Amino acid sequence: MPRPRNERQELERELVEIPGQIAAYRNELENGRPHTARRERLEWHISEREKRLAEIEPRRLAAMK
């Protein structure tokens, strides 16, 4: 996929991609039975993606005003 030309397009792309990433990480946690280190890494990734999603949402709302 080509890189977006501006910040707004990048944020929109992230808003589409992040929920899928979170779902994939959760699916692996639930179905993969990862060892402890992998489980902690997956939980960290989920947390980071959720934080990023929360960070993007206010920017998007502000940009719409």
ABEGO torsion letter per residue (X at the ends): XBBBABAAAAAAAAAAAAAAAAAAAAAAAAAAGBBAAAAAAAAAAAAAAAAAAAAAAAAAAAAAX
